[in-house]
Amino acid sequence: MLMAGCAHFAGRHPLLGYTEKDHPQADTALVVCAEQEQYICGITGVNQVATWEKFNGGKTPWVRVLPGKQVIKLTLSNSHQLNRQQVTIDDVQAGHVYRIDVGFNATLLTASYTDLGKMDAYTIHMPRFPLSPKAITASF
């Protein structure tokens, strides 16, 4: 019951992929894992900052990052494989949302990103088994 309660609260807000806790949100971007049924994506770090969240088994679905070059460390899995990858975004722009997409190239899981552009807010749907997913929004 305790773990189910913790999982319910994990991921409600994007974790910070930087150490400056007072940095203005308007000067950040979001990196989010795409909502794909056959793949699981977890953001485990940004540069040297860990974003592993123990309450959801390391499946951190979104993080805030600073503008500039960012190295996003990931854990990817499906029903047959688990592997670690990283994606480098060379020119992160404030207010943009970067979606991480997971694919399979016949031998291993792969990750790529898409710049969804500048947005005022972004919504993800957090799974809450056996309940229906909950929509959670982050703003800039």
C-alpha positions as YAML, in Angstrom:
chain: A
units: angstrom
residues:
- id: 1
  name: MET
  ca: [0.00, 0.00, 0.00]
- id: 2
  name: LEU
  ca: [2.83, 2.39, 0.87]
- id: 3
  name: MET
  ca: [4.62, 1.76, -2.44]
- id: 4
  name: ALA
  ca: [1.36, 2.23, -4.35]
- id: 5
  name: GLY
  ca: [0.88, 5.55, -2.58]
- id: 6
  name: CYS
  ca: [4.43, 6.66, -3.40]
- id: 7
  name: ALA
  ca: [4.02, 5.69, -7.05]
- id: 8
  name: HIS
  ca: [0.84, 7.77, -7.12]
- id: 9
  name: PHE
  ca: [2.79, 10.92, -6.15]
- id: 10
  name: ALA
  ca: [5.94, 10.27, -8.24]
- id: 11
  name: GLY
  ca: [6.23, 12.32, -11.43]
- id: 12
  name: ARG
  ca: [3.64, 14.95, -10.50]
- id: 13
  name: HIS
  ca: [6.19, 17.66, -11.31]
- id: 14
  name: PRO
  ca: [9.16, 17.54, -13.66]
- id: 15
  name: LEU
  ca: [12.38, 16.87, -11.77]
- id: 16
  name: LEU
  ca: [15.17, 19.41, -12.12]
- id: 17
  name: GLY
  ca: [18.02, 18.41, -14.40]
- id: 18
  name: TYR
  ca: [20.23, 21.11, -12.89]
- id: 19
  name: THR
  ca: [21.44, 22.10, -9.42]
- id: 20
  name: GLU
  ca: [20.26, 25.74, -9.27]
- id: 21
  name: LYS
  ca: [16.99, 25.29, -7.34]
- id: 22
  name: ASP
  ca: [15.99, 28.98, -7.71]
- id: 23
  name: HIS
  ca: [16.43, 29.16, -11.50]
- id: 24
  name: PRO
  ca: [13.31, 30.77, -13.11]
- id: 25
  name: GLN
  ca: [11.03, 28.21, -14.80]
- id: 26
  name: ALA
  ca: [10.53, 30.60, -17.73]
- id: 27
  name: ASP
  ca: [14.22, 30.07, -18.59]
- id: 28
  name: THR
  ca: [13.96, 26.27, -18.75]
- id: 29
  name: ALA
  ca: [12.81, 23.64, -21.24]
- id: 30
  name: LEU
  ca: [11.09, 20.30, -20.71]
- id: 31
  name: VAL
  ca: [12.43, 16.95, -21.85]
- id: 32
  name: VAL
  ca: [9.64, 14.36, -21.81]
- id: 33
  name: CYS
  ca: [9.40, 10.68, -22.63]
- id: 34
  name: ALA
  ca: [6.84, 9.99, -25.35]
- id: 35
  name: GLU
  ca: [3.77, 8.10, -24.25]
- id: 36
  name: GLN
  ca: [4.29, 4.83, -26.14]
- id: 37
  name: GLU
  ca: [2.48, 1.65, -25.14]
- id: 38
  name: GLN
  ca: [5.12, -0.86, -26.24]
- id: 39
  name: TYR
  ca: [8.14, 0.98, -24.75]
- id: 40
  name: ILE
  ca: [9.08, 2.36, -21.34]
- id: 41
  name: CYS
  ca: [11.39, 5.36, -21.14]
- id: 42
  name: GLY
  ca: [12.92, 6.77, -17.96]
- id: 43
  name: ILE
  ca: [15.14, 9.84, -17.73]
- id: 44
  name: THR
  ca: [17.88, 8.91, -15.26]
- id: 45
  name: GLY
  ca: [20.12, 11.95, -15.56]
- id: 46
  name: VAL
  ca: [20.93, 15.25, -17.23]
- id: 47
  name: ASN
  ca: [24.64, 15.86, -17.65]
- id: 48
  name: GLN
  ca: [25.96, 14.99, -14.17]
- id: 49
  name: VAL
  ca: [22.66, 15.54, -12.28]
- id: 50
  name: ALA
  ca: [20.78, 12.35, -11.36]
- id: 51
  name: THR
  ca: [17.03, 12.35, -11.99]
- id: 52
  name: TRP
  ca: [16.43, 8.80, -10.80]
- id: 53
  name: GLU
  ca: [13.26, 8.76, -8.73]
- id: 54
  name: LYS
  ca: [13.05, 5.74, -6.45]
- id: 55
  name: PHE
  ca: [9.30, 6.02, -5.99]
- id: 56
  name: ASN
  ca: [8.62, 5.06, -9.60]
- id: 57
  name: GLY
  ca: [11.48, 2.65, -10.20]
- id: 58
  name: GLY
  ca: [13.59, 5.15, -12.14]
- id: 59
  name: LYS
  ca: [10.96, 5.77, -14.80]
- id: 60
  name: THR
  ca: [11.13, 9.57, -14.49]
- id: 61
  name: PRO
  ca: [8.90, 10.72, -17.38]
- id: 62
  name: TRP
  ca: [9.97, 14.37, -17.56]
- id: 63
  name: VAL
  ca: [12.63, 16.82, -16.42]
- id: 64
  name: ARG
  ca: [13.32, 20.53, -16.61]
- id: 65
  name: VAL
  ca: [16.62, 21.48, -18.24]
- id: 66
  name: LEU
  ca: [18.53, 24.69, -18.82]
- id: 67
  name: PRO
  ca: [19.20, 26.19, -22.26]
- id: 68
  name: GLY
  ca: [22.36, 25.07, -24.08]
- id: 69
  name: LYS
  ca: [23.87, 21.64, -24.66]
- id: 70
  name: GLN
  ca: [22.28, 18.88, -22.55]
- id: 71
  name: VAL
  ca: [23.11, 15.18, -22.37]
- id: 72
  name: ILE
  ca: [20.01, 13.21, -21.39]
- id: 73
  name: LYS
  ca: [20.65, 9.77, -19.88]
- id: 74
  name: LEU
  ca: [17.89, 7.21, -20.35]
- id: 75
  name: THR
  ca: [16.76, 3.74, -19.42]
- id: 76
  name: LEU
  ca: [14.71, 2.13, -22.20]
- id: 77
  name: SER
  ca: [12.78, -1.11, -22.03]
- id: 78
  name: ASN
  ca: [10.11, -3.23, -23.62]
- id: 79
  name: SER
  ca: [8.85, -6.71, -22.81]
- id: 80
  name: HIS
  ca: [12.14, -8.29, -23.99]
- id: 81
  name: GLN
  ca: [14.99, -5.81, -23.52]
- id: 82
  name: LEU
  ca: [16.43, -3.21, -21.18]
- id: 83
  name: ASN
  ca: [19.23, -0.89, -22.15]
- id: 84
  name: ARG
  ca: [20.75, 2.46, -21.27]
- id: 85
  name: GLN
  ca: [21.22, 5.18, -23.83]
- id: 86
  name: GLN
  ca: [21.87, 8.86, -23.97]
- id: 87
  name: VAL
  ca: [20.66, 11.60, -26.27]
- id: 88
  name: THR
  ca: [22.51, 14.88, -26.73]
- id: 89
  name: ILE
  ca: [20.50, 18.00, -27.48]
- id: 90
  name: ASP
  ca: [23.01, 20.58, -28.69]
- id: 91
  name: ASP
  ca: [20.93, 23.75, -28.46]
- id: 92
  name: VAL
  ca: [18.10, 23.54, -25.92]
- id: 93
  name: GLN
  ca: [15.87, 26.62, -26.11]
- id: 94
  name: ALA
  ca: [13.93, 28.04, -23.14]
- id: 95
  name: GLY
  ca: [10.19, 27.35, -23.29]
- id: 96
  name: HIS
  ca: [10.58, 24.44, -25.72]
- id: 97
  name: VAL
  ca: [9.47, 20.87, -25.16]
- id: 98
  name: TYR
  ca: [11.73, 18.04, -26.37]
- id: 99
  name: ARG
  ca: [10.03, 14.64, -26.73]
- id: 100
  name: ILE
  ca: [12.12, 11.45, -26.42]
- id: 101
  name: ASP
  ca: [10.88, 8.71, -28.76]
- id: 102
  name: VAL
  ca: [11.89, 5.08, -28.32]
- id: 103
  name: GLY
  ca: [12.33, 2.73, -31.25]
- id: 104
  name: PHE
  ca: [13.74, -0.68, -32.07]
- id: 105
  name: ASN
  ca: [16.31, -1.29, -34.82]
- id: 106
  name: ALA
  ca: [16.13, -5.13, -34.91]
- id: 107
  name: THR
  ca: [18.88, -5.54, -32.29]
- id: 108
  name: LEU
  ca: [18.43, -2.89, -29.60]
- id: 109
  name: LEU
  ca: [16.20, -0.13, -28.35]
- id: 110
  name: THR
  ca: [17.06, 3.33, -29.62]
- id: 111
  name: ALA
  ca: [16.18, 6.86, -28.55]
- id: 112
  name: SER
  ca: [15.82, 10.08, -30.51]
- id: 113
  name: TYR
  ca: [14.28, 13.44, -29.75]
- id: 114
  name: THR
  ca: [11.90, 15.83, -31.46]
- id: 115
  name: ASP
  ca: [11.73, 19.55, -30.67]
- id: 116
  name: LEU
  ca: [7.99, 20.22, -30.28]
- id: 117
  name: GLY
  ca: [8.68, 23.96, -30.26]
- id: 118
  name: LYS
  ca: [7.90, 26.73, -27.80]
- id: 119
  name: MET
  ca: [4.87, 26.09, -25.59]
- id: 120
  name: ASP
  ca: [3.18, 27.72, -22.62]
- id: 121
  name: ALA
  ca: [2.53, 24.33, -20.95]
- id: 122
  name: TYR
  ca: [2.75, 20.60, -21.60]
- id: 123
  name: THR
  ca: [0.59, 17.74, -20.29]
- id: 124
  name: ILE
  ca: [1.59, 14.14, -19.68]
- id: 125
  name: HIS
  ca: [-0.63, 11.23, -18.63]
- id: 126
  name: MET
  ca: [0.71, 9.38, -15.60]
- id: 127
  name: PRO
  ca: [-0.30, 5.71, -15.35]
- id: 128
  name: ARG
  ca: [-2.06, 4.79, -12.10]
- id: 129
  name: PHE
  ca: [-2.81, 1.10, -12.34]
- id: 130
  name: PRO
  ca: [-5.54, -0.08, -11.90]
- id: 131
  name: LEU
  ca: [-6.99, 3.45, -12.20]
- id: 132
  name: SER
  ca: [-7.06, 5.39, -15.46]
- id: 133
  name: PRO
  ca: [-4.09, 7.68, -16.24]
- id: 134
  name: LYS
  ca: [-4.04, 11.13, -14.67]
- id: 135
  name: ALA
  ca: [-3.31, 14.22, -16.78]
- id: 136
  name: ILE
  ca: [-0.59, 16.41, -15.21]
- id: 137
  name: THR
  ca: [0.47, 19.74, -16.67]
- id: 138
  name: ALA
  ca: [3.71, 21.70, -16.26]
- id: 139
  name: SER
  ca: [3.89, 25.37, -17.22]
- id: 140
  name: PHE
  ca: [6.75, 27.70, -18.02]
...
